C-alpha cells in the first residue's frame, strides 16, 4: 500500500545517531531533494550521477568553507529504507560539527524531521506495514535478547503474516456475500457458509493464541517482578547478593536487619527480573519500623509477578511449609518454595527428605545454599521456565504492543459475531457488516486502514532520526 500526500513531498533531515560526543555521527536526509542538497555541499564529485548504494569520501563545504571530511552514502528510491531518495552523511562525532552540517542542509532546503518521520515515510510508501514499523521502535528499545528476537521476528513480518491470510480470506468471503446482495431477488448463495464457518472457527483459535501471548509479551518487554519473602534470617539478603554477584543488601545474623524493600534488576537468559528483597515476615514485633517493613513486604507479594518463599531447611517444619503453599495457592500467586542452608542440613531435614514431603508440591520446591551458591543456577532456570513455560521458539509471535492487544480483542469479538450470525442464519447484509468490522480491526494493526491521528500518535513515540 502506498499513500500519496503533498505533505510528504518535501525533504527531511535529522541526526540518526545519539546526541553527544562520539567517533562518528550520522546525518540522514530523505526526500526528492536529498541528493541535490548534499550535492551542493560536496564539490568532490557529482553525487546525482553516482550509482545507488555507493559510498563517497570527500569534504563538505558551504560557501567555500570546509565543514568536515565525511563519507556520503547514497540510496536511490525506491530501493531505500523510506522508499525515497536517501542520503546518509557520516561525519566526525563533534556536536558542533554535526550541527553545522545540519544547519547547512536546512539552509539548502531540507527541514528538520519530526520524531519517527523516516519510518513513517517507509510505512506510507509501502516499504513495511504498521506492525513492522512499530517493531522498529521495539527493536531500538530492546534491552534483552528476548525482546530483540521478538522485534526482529515482527520486523520480518512474522506478526503481520499471522493476520494477512485471515484478511485475504475474509475479503474474499465479503466480496461473495456482497455479490449475493446484488442478486437478492434471485435467492442465490455464492459464499459457502460451511467454509466461512470453518474459517472463522480456525481464525478465532489463532487470534486467541496471539491475544493470550500478550501477558508473556508484557513480561518480556517490561520485566518480571520477583518478591523474595520469608521469615527473618532465612537468608533473603544473602540470596539477593548471590544472584547479583555483589554485596547489595546488608547481611547480618540479627533478625529484622532488612527494614525496607531493596530492588535490583538482573538479566537471566534474555528476561529482565526485578528482584525485591523484603523485610522478614513475622506476625508479632514490638519494633514499629520493622512492622512497617513487614507491611511493605506483604504489599510487594501482592504486586509481584512471582513470589520466592525462602525458608531455612533446618528450622522449617514440613507442615508449616504446606500451610504456606496453601495460602499462596489460595491467593493465586505464581511462586517457588526455596529451602536455604542445605549445606548445613543433617538427619531428618536432609535435602532428600524435603523432596519426599508428601504435602508439598515438589515441582515448586528447590533446595539451595545462598551463601555457598549451591543450586542457585537451578533457581534461575526455574524462574525462566516459570515465565516462559515453553511458549517461545524461534518462529513464535509474541504480542508486546497494548494497541495490538486491544485490536485483537475486537477481532475476537467480531469473529464470534460472525459465527453467531451463521448459527442463527442471519441474512448476507448483516454478515457482511460483521465481516467489515473484523477487517477494520485487522487493518488497524497492519495499517491497511488509514487514520492520520493514529499514525501521528504512533510515530511520535519514535526517536528523531528514525
C-alpha positions in Angstrom: 0.0 0.0 0.0 1.3 3.4 -0.9 -0.1 6.8 0.1 0.1 10.0 -1.9 0.1 13.1 0.2 1.6 16.5 -0.7 2.9 16.9 2.9 5.3 14.0 2.2 6.9 15.6 -0.9 9.5 17.7 1.0 12.9 16.6 2.1 13.7 16.0 5.8 17.0 15.8 7.7 18.0 14.7 11.2 20.8 13.3 13.3 20.4 9.5 13.2 22.9 8.7 15.9 22.5 9.6 19.6 23.5 13.2 20.6 26.8 13.7 22.3 30.5 13.3 21.5 31.4 10.1 19.6 33.8 8.8 17.0 31.3 9.5 14.2 27.8 10.9 13.8 25.4 10.1 11.0 23.0 12.6 9.5 20.2 11.3 7.3 18.2 13.0 4.6 15.1 11.7 2.8 13.0 13.2 0.1 13.1 14.3 -3.5 15.8 17.0 -3.0 18.1 14.8 -0.7 20.7 14.3 -3.5 20.6 17.9 -4.7 21.0 19.4 -1.2 24.1 17.3 -0.4 25.5 17.6 -3.9 25.6 21.4 -3.4 27.8 20.8 -0.3 30.0 18.1 -1.8 32.3 19.5 -4.5 34.4 16.3 -4.9 32.0 14.8 -7.4 28.5 15.0 -8.8 26.5 12.7 -6.5 23.5 12.8 -8.7 25.4 10.9 -11.3 26.6 8.1 -8.9 25.0 4.7 -8.6 22.7 3.8 -5.7 24.1 2.0 -2.7 27.6 3.6 -3.1 29.8 5.5 -0.6 31.9 8.5 -1.4 34.6 10.2 0.7 35.3 14.0 0.5 35.0 17.4 2.1 31.6 19.1 2.8 31.8 22.8 2.1 29.4 25.7 2.4 30.3 28.9 0.6 33.9 27.7 0.2 34.3 26.9 3.9 35.1 23.3 4.8 32.6 21.8 7.3 34.1 18.3 7.7 35.6 15.4 5.9 32.8 12.9 5.5 31.6 9.6 3.9 28.4 10.1 1.9 26.3 7.0 1.3 23.6 7.1 -1.4 20.3 5.1 -1.6 18.1 5.9 -4.5 14.4 5.4 -4.1 12.5 3.1 -4.1 15.5 0.9 -3.0 15.9 2.7 0.3 14.5 2.5 3.9 11.9 5.2 3.3 11.2 4.4 -0.4 12.5 7.9 -1.3 16.0 9.1 -2.2 18.0 8.8 1.0 21.5 10.2 1.7 23.5 9.5 4.9 26.4 11.7 5.9 28.9 10.1 8.2 31.0 12.8 9.8 33.1 13.2 12.9 31.2 13.0 16.2 31.6 16.6 17.4 28.2 18.0 18.3 29.3 21.4 16.9 30.4 20.0 13.6 27.3 17.9 13.2 25.1 20.8 14.0 26.8 22.9 11.3 26.2 20.2 8.8 22.5 20.0 9.8 22.2 23.8 9.5 23.8 23.7 6.1 21.3 21.1 4.9 18.4 23.1 6.2 19.6 26.2 4.5 19.8 24.1 1.4 16.1 23.3 1.5 15.6 20.4 4.0 13.5 20.7 7.1 14.2 19.0 10.5 12.4 15.7 10.7 9.7 15.0 13.3 10.1 12.0 15.6 9.7 8.8 13.7 9.2 10.5 10.4 11.7 8.4 8.5 9.9 5.2 9.5 6.5 6.9 8.9 7.5 7.6 5.4 8.7 4.0 5.0 5.2 2.9 6.0 3.4 5.4 3.8 5.5 4.4 0.8 4.6 0.7 1.4 8.1 -0.4 2.4 6.7 -2.0 5.6 3.3 -2.3 7.3 2.3 -0.6 10.5 3.0 -3.6 12.7 6.5 -3.9 11.2 7.1 -0.1 11.7 6.2 -0.4 15.4 8.6 -3.4 15.6 11.4 -1.0 14.5 10.7 1.1 17.6 10.6 -2.1 19.7 14.0 -3.2 18.4 15.5 0.2 19.2 14.2 0.0 22.7 15.1 -3.7 23.2 17.2 -4.3 26.3 17.2 -8.1 26.4 17.8 -11.0 24.0 14.1 -12.0 24.2 12.8 -8.6 23.2 15.4 -8.3 20.5 14.4 -11.7 18.9 10.7 -10.8 19.1 11.2 -7.4 17.5 13.3 -8.9 14.7 10.7 -11.6 14.1 8.0 -8.9 13.7 10.1 -6.6 11.5 10.5 -9.5 9.1 6.7 -9.7 9.0 6.1 -12.5 11.5 3.1 -10.9 13.2 1.7 -9.4 10.0 1.8 -12.8 8.3 -0.4 -14.2 11.1 -3.1 -11.7 10.0 -2.5 -11.4 6.3 -4.1 -14.7 5.4 -7.1 -14.1 7.6 -7.6 -10.7 5.9 -7.4 -12.0 2.4 -9.9 -14.9 3.2 -12.4 -12.6 4.9 -12.2 -10.1 1.9 -12.9 -13.0 -0.5 -16.0 -14.1 1.5 -17.1 -10.5 2.0 -16.9 -9.9 -1.8 -19.0 -13.0 -2.5 -21.6 -12.0 0.1 -21.8 -8.5 -1.3 -22.3 -10.1 -4.7 -25.2 -12.1 -3.3 -26.8 -8.8 -2.3 -26.8 -7.7 -6.0 -28.8 -10.8 -6.8 -31.0 -10.8 -3.8 -34.2 -11.2 -5.9 -32.9 -14.5 -7.2 -32.2 -16.1 -3.8 -28.7 -17.4 -4.6 -25.6 -18.0 -2.5 -22.2 -17.5 -3.8 -20.4 -17.8 -0.5 -20.1 -21.3 1.0 -21.4 -20.8 4.6 -19.7 -24.0 5.8 -16.3 -22.8 4.6 -16.8 -19.4 6.2 -17.8 -21.1 9.5 -14.6 -23.3 9.4 -12.5 -20.2 8.5 -14.0 -18.2 11.4 -13.5 -21.1 13.9 -9.9 -21.6 12.9 -9.2 -17.8 12.9 -10.7 -17.4 16.4 -8.3 -20.1 17.7 -5.2 -18.5 16.1 -6.2 -14.9 17.2 -6.9 -16.2 20.7 -3.4 -17.6 21.0 -2.0 -14.2 19.8 -4.0 -12.3 22.3 -3.1 -14.7 25.1 0.6 -14.2 24.3 0.3 -10.5 25.4 0.7 -11.4 29.0 4.1 -13.0 28.2 4.9 -10.2 25.8 4.3 -7.6 28.5 6.6 -9.5 30.8 9.3 -9.8 28.2 9.0 -6.0 27.4 8.7 -4.6 31.0 10.4 -7.3 33.1 9.3 -9.6 35.8 9.0 -8.5 39.4 10.1 -11.2 41.9 9.4 -10.7 45.6 11.8 -12.7 47.9 9.9 -13.3 51.1 10.2 -15.4 54.2 10.8 -15.3 57.9 13.7 -13.2 59.4 17.1 -14.7 59.0 16.0 -17.1 56.2 18.8 -15.7 54.0 16.8 -13.4 51.7 19.5 -10.7 51.6 22.2 -13.3 51.1 20.3 -14.8 48.2 19.9 -11.4 46.6 23.6 -10.7 46.9 24.4 -14.1 45.4 22.0 -13.6 42.5 23.6 -10.2 41.7 27.1 -11.4 42.5 27.7 -8.4 44.6 27.0 -7.2 48.2 23.9 -5.1 47.5 22.0 -5.9 50.7 23.2 -5.8 54.3 23.6 -9.2 55.7 23.5 -9.8 59.5 22.7 -12.5 62.0 20.4 -10.1 63.7 16.8 -10.8 62.8 15.0 -7.8 61.2 18.1 -6.2 59.7 16.2 -5.5 56.4 13.7 -2.8 57.3 12.8 -1.6 53.8 12.5 -3.3 50.4 15.5 -3.3 48.1 15.1 -3.7 44.4 17.7 -4.8 41.8 17.4 -5.9 38.2 19.1 -9.0 36.7 19.1 -10.3 33.1 18.6 -14.1 33.1 18.5 -15.7 29.7 17.2 -12.6 28.0 14.5 -11.8 30.6 14.7 -8.9 33.0 13.9 -9.9 36.6 13.4 -7.2 39.2 14.3 -8.9 42.5 12.8 -7.3 45.6 14.4 -8.2 48.9 11.7 -7.7 51.5 11.7 -7.4 55.3 11.4 -10.7 57.1 7.7 -11.6 57.8 6.9 -12.4 61.4 3.4 -11.9 62.9 4.4 -10.0 66.0 7.1 -7.5 66.5 7.4 -4.6 69.0 9.6 -2.6 66.6 7.3 -0.1 64.8 9.7 0.5 61.9 10.1 -3.3 61.4 6.3 -3.6 61.4 6.1 -1.1 58.6 8.7 -3.1 56.7 6.6 -6.2 57.1 3.5 -4.5 55.8 5.5 -3.3 52.7 6.6 -6.9 52.2 3.0 -8.1 52.1 2.2 -5.3 49.5 5.2 -6.4 47.3 3.9 -10.0 47.4 0.5 -8.9 46.1 2.1 -6.8 43.4 4.8 -9.3 42.3 4.6 -11.5 39.2 6.5 -14.3 41.1 7.0 -14.9 44.8 10.0 -16.7 46.1 9.3 -18.0 49.6 12.7 -18.6 51.2 12.9 -20.8 54.3 15.6 -22.4 56.4 15.5 -26.2 55.9 17.0 -26.6 59.4 14.2 -24.9 61.2 11.1 -25.1 59.0 8.5 -27.8 59.7 7.0 -29.5 56.6 3.6 -28.9 58.0 4.3 -25.2 58.2 5.6 -25.2 54.6 2.4 -27.0 53.5 0.4 -24.2 55.1 2.4 -21.5 53.2 1.8 -23.4 50.0 -2.0 -23.5 50.7 -2.0 -19.8 51.4 -0.1 -19.0 48.2 -2.4 -21.2 46.1 -5.5 -19.5 47.7 -4.0 -16.1 46.9 -3.3 -17.1 43.3 0.4 -16.4 43.5 2.9 -17.7 41.0 5.5 -19.0 43.4 8.6 -21.1 44.2 9.4 -22.6 47.6 13.1 -22.3 48.1 14.8 -24.1 51.0 18.0 -22.4 52.1 21.1 -23.6 54.0 21.1 -27.2 52.7 24.8 -27.2 53.2 24.1 -27.3 57.0 21.2 -29.7 57.0 21.6 -33.2 58.5 19.4 -36.1 59.6 15.6 -35.7 59.2 16.0 -32.4 57.4 18.3 -33.7 54.7 17.6 -32.5 51.2 16.2 -35.8 50.0 13.8 -35.7 52.9 12.3 -32.5 51.7 11.6 -33.9 48.3 9.7 -36.8 49.8 7.4 -34.4 51.8 4.0 -35.6 50.6 2.0 -32.4 51.1 4.5 -30.1 49.3 4.4 -29.7 45.5 7.9 -31.0 44.5 7.7 -29.1 41.2 7.6 -25.9 43.3 10.4 -26.9 45.6 14.1 -26.0 45.2 16.9 -26.6 47.7 19.9 -24.2 47.7 22.6 -22.7 49.8 22.5 -19.0 49.1 25.8 -18.5 51.0 27.7 -21.2 49.1 25.9 -20.5 45.7 24.7 -24.1 45.6 21.9 -24.8 43.1 21.4 -21.0 42.6 21.7 -21.6 38.8 18.9 -24.1 39.1 16.8 -21.5 40.7 17.5 -19.1 37.8 16.5 -21.8 35.3 13.3 -22.5 37.2 12.4 -18.7 37.2 12.9 -18.6 33.4 10.8 -21.7 33.0 8.1 -20.2 35.2 7.9 -17.1 33.0 8.2 -18.7 29.5 6.5 -22.0 30.2 7.9 -23.3 26.8 5.9 -20.7 24.9 8.8 -19.2 23.0 10.6 -20.7 20.0 12.4 -19.1 17.0 9.2 -18.5 15.0 6.8 -17.7 17.8 4.9 -14.5 17.5 4.6 -12.7 20.9 2.3 -9.7 21.1 4.0 -6.9 23.2 2.1 -3.9 22.0 -1.0 -2.9 24.0 -2.6 -1.3 20.9 -2.3 -4.6 19.1 -3.7 -6.5 22.0 -6.9 -4.3 22.2 -7.4 -4.7 18.4 -7.0 -8.4 18.7 -9.7 -8.4 21.4 -12.0 -6.6 19.0 -11.2 -9.1 16.2 -12.2 -11.9 18.5 -15.5 -10.3 19.3 -16.1 -9.7 15.6 -15.3 -13.3 14.8 -17.8 -14.5 17.4 -20.4 -12.3 16.0 -19.8 -13.7 12.5 -20.1 -17.3 13.9 -23.2 -16.5 15.9 -24.7 -14.9 12.7 -24.0 -18.1 10.8 -25.5 -20.2 13.6 -28.7 -18.1 13.5 -28.8 -18.0 9.7 -28.6 -14.2 9.5 -29.0 -12.6 6.1 -26.0 -11.7 4.0 -26.2 -8.0 4.6 -25.8 -8.4 8.4 -23.0 -11.0 7.9 -21.2 -8.5 5.7 -21.4 -5.8 8.4 -19.7 -8.2 10.9 -17.0 -9.1 8.4 -16.3 -5.5 7.6 -15.9 -4.7 11.3 -13.5 -7.6 11.7 -11.5 -6.3 8.7 -11.5 -2.8 10.2 -9.7 -4.1 13.4 -7.2 -6.3 11.4 -6.4 -3.2 9.3 -5.8 -1.1 12.5 -2.9 -3.4 13.3 -1.4 -3.6 9.9 -2.2 -0.1 8.8 -4.5 -1.2 6.0 -7.0 1.3 7.4 -5.7 4.9 7.3 -6.2 7.0 10.4 -3.9 10.1 10.3 -4.3 10.9 14.0 -3.5 7.3 15.0 -0.4 7.3 12.7 0.8 10.6 14.1 0.5 9.4 17.6 2.3 6.1 16.9 5.3 7.6 15.1 5.6 10.5 17.6 6.8 7.9 20.1 9.9 7.2 17.9 13.2 8.9 18.3 14.1 11.7 15.9 16.2 10.4 13.0 14.4 7.0 12.8 
